[in-house]
Amino acid sequence: MVAPVSRQEILRPVQRWLSDVVVGLNLCPFARRPMRAGQIRFAISEARDDETLMAELLAEMRLLDHTPARELETTLLIVPGQSQHPYLGDFADFNQFLDLAEWLIERNDYTGIYQLATFHPQYQFADTASEDAENLTNRAPYPILHLIREASIERVLSHYPDPENIPENNIRRVEALGEEDRRRLFPYLFG
């Protein structure tokens, strides 16, 4: 029998990924400030099915509703699953769940209020091969649903030069990484 993974064993690689990859490589130029201010919530999902995860996602949106951005800017809902039968461990299943997540946002009148960014250890953009470097921009230690306040994005983008080039800049950054850097920054992909 496999011992259960502790909360800290789940959080440690996610926080390292956020610090070293997302902020360290400047993949999200808006992440540094809330990370340093302690305004990011790391919620660990207990879900083993879509209905439970949808309820957790809705609860996180409601928490954001009732908490000022100066206290809580954003939420990362981490879906570690179980080691023997990981829920959403397969990227195709995760991608299919995203339709439900977007429906949930729309159904609860959160369109324009919250935006969902997604990450997964097997993340693969359409029309790419699995090993293409650009997929690294969205590869994380676990499936993650990132709830972002639309108002905060709009505020930051109004002061950010050339925001439409962020994806291309990110692709160039990860393509420039050598094998040693990739292994250091993405150890969960080489385990």
Secondary structure, DSSP 4 states (H G I P E B T S, - for coil): -PPPPPHHHHHHHHHHIIIIIIITTTSSTTSHHHHHTT-EEEEE---SSHHHHHHHHHHHHHHHHTS-TTT--EEEEE----SSS-TT-SHHHHHHHHHHHHHHHHHTT-TTTEEEEEE-TT---TT--TT-GGGGGG--SS-EEEEEEHHHHHHHHTTSS-GGGHHHHHHHHHHT--HHHHHHH-GGG--
